[in-house]
Amino acid sequence: MKKILVVLAVLFAFGIKQASAQARVTYYYYPSANVYYNVGTHDYLYYNPDNTTWVTVKTLPSGVTITKVPRYTVYYNGPEVWRDNAVHKTKYRTVVVKPQKKIVVKKSTPVKKGNKH
């Protein structure tokens, strides 16, 4: 009887480990718009500042645009990947590079020695 209980306990523990490993979800994170894309369900997750919640949609609203690059693959155990958004924003932040002004160096005419004006 004890052997049966031990075997059941081991199988139960193994089953829980397998179930948690299977819950891992793959997302693409687009830092330019702070948007997630669930690869398995084809849903987008974006933050709606009007009602301060994360929204799941099949198609992004017209006010939310993403660029295909950069895109990062993020793994999360479950559907609430936005819980790690602060980490993702820091880790994958986009750097905006402003174009710099060109400096033009004009050729000067040499001054002749010995001329006094």
C-alpha positions in Angstrom: 0.0 0.0 0.0 2.8 2.4 0.8 4.5 1.7 -2.5 1.3 2.6 -4.3 1.0 5.9 -2.4 4.7 6.7 -3.2 4.2 5.9 -6.9 1.1 8.0 -7.0 2.8 10.9 -5.3 5.7 10.8 -7.8 3.3 10.6 -10.7 1.3 13.5 -9.3 4.4 15.6 -8.8 5.6 14.8 -12.3 2.1 15.7 -13.7 2.2 19.1 -12.0 5.6 19.8 -13.4 4.5 18.8 -16.9 1.4 21.0 -16.6 3.3 24.1 -15.6 5.8 23.5 -18.4 3.0 23.3 -20.9 1.5 26.6 -19.8 4.5 28.5 -21.3 3.2 30.9 -24.0 5.3 32.5 -26.8 4.8 36.2 -27.4 6.4 38.7 -29.7 7.0 42.0 -28.0 7.1 45.2 -30.1 8.8 47.9 -27.9 8.1 50.7 -30.4 4.4 50.5 -29.5 4.6 48.5 -26.2 2.5 45.7 -27.8 2.6 41.9 -27.4 1.5 39.4 -29.9 0.4 35.9 -28.8 1.9 33.5 -31.4 -0.5 30.7 -30.5 -3.8 32.5 -30.4 -2.9 35.3 -32.9 -4.1 38.0 -30.4 -2.5 41.3 -29.7 -2.2 42.8 -26.2 -1.9 46.5 -25.8 -2.2 49.0 -23.0 -5.3 51.3 -23.2 -4.5 54.5 -21.3 -8.2 55.6 -21.4 -9.3 52.9 -19.0 -5.8 51.9 -17.7 -6.1 48.3 -18.6 -4.4 45.8 -21.0 -6.7 44.8 -23.8 -6.6 41.6 -25.9 -7.8 42.0 -29.6 -7.4 40.2 -32.9 -6.8 43.5 -34.7 -5.1 46.5 -33.3 -7.1 49.8 -33.3 -6.0 52.4 -35.8 -4.3 54.5 -33.1 -1.9 51.7 -32.2 0.7 51.0 -34.9 3.7 48.6 -34.6 6.8 48.4 -36.6 8.0 44.9 -37.5 11.5 45.7 -36.3 12.6 45.4 -33.6 10.6 42.4 -32.4 11.6 40.3 -29.4 10.4 36.8 -28.5 9.2 36.7 -24.9 8.1 33.5 -23.0 5.6 33.7 -20.2 3.7 31.1 -18.2 0.2 32.1 -18.9 -1.8 34.8 -20.6 -0.8 37.8 -18.5 2.5 38.6 -20.0 1.9 42.3 -19.3 2.7 41.7 -15.7 6.3 41.8 -16.7 5.9 44.8 -18.9 8.1 47.1 -16.7 11.0 44.6 -17.2 10.3 44.3 -20.9 10.2 48.0 -21.4 13.6 48.4 -19.7 15.2 45.4 -21.3 14.0 46.0 -24.8 13.6 49.8 -24.9 13.9 51.5 -28.2 16.6 54.1 -28.7 15.6 57.0 -30.9 18.6 58.4 -32.7 18.1 62.0 -33.8 19.9 62.9 -37.0 22.9 65.2 -36.3 23.6 68.4 -38.2 26.3 68.2 -40.8 29.3 70.3 -40.2 30.6 71.9 -43.3 34.3 72.9 -43.3 35.0 75.5 -45.9 38.4 75.7 -47.4 40.1 78.9 -46.5 42.5 80.8 -48.6 46.0 80.8 -47.2 47.4 84.1 -46.0 50.6 85.1 -47.7 53.5 85.9 -45.4 55.0 89.3 -45.6 51.9 91.1 -46.7 51.0 93.8 -44.2 47.7 95.5 -44.6 
